[in-house]
Amino acid sequence: MSADSSSLRQQLWRAYAALAQTLRRLERSQAMVQGSFYLLWRKCGKPNCRCATGPLHGSYVLTRSEQGKDRIYMVPKAERAQVRAWAAEYRRYQRARAVLSKRQARVLALVDQLAEQRLLVWPQKKEGVNA
């Protein structure tokens, strides 16, 4: 039992160190914007436009869900680089948050395993005695 407990404690401390590393990633202070930034190709709707039969019009957009509905925001040319960076920072944040959730669950599972090993049954049940 002692060797198993020692192994569990080592695993716990490694998991804790990984958790701390993830928390440091979440401490970043760069601005971010929720949503996805990408180039959207679509038709404008004018019957005589080239997009009706040929290449579509491209525009950079930021999309996100607001109150259960998908919203599309056109991004002006002057702001594209900044919005792209903000959206990328949000994706990094979301990935780090997902990793944090998994690592927290791992730490809790290890703590529960250690506690299970330490638990005693008290009082001892006596054989042949009806309670």
PyMOL commands that set and color helices and strands:
alter all, ss='L'
color gray80, all
select helices_A, chain A and resi 2-26+50-52+77-118
alter helices_A, ss='H'
color red, helices_A
select strands_A, chain A and resi 36-42+57-66+69-74
alter strands_A, ss='S'
color yellow, strands_A
deselect
rebuild
show_as cartoon
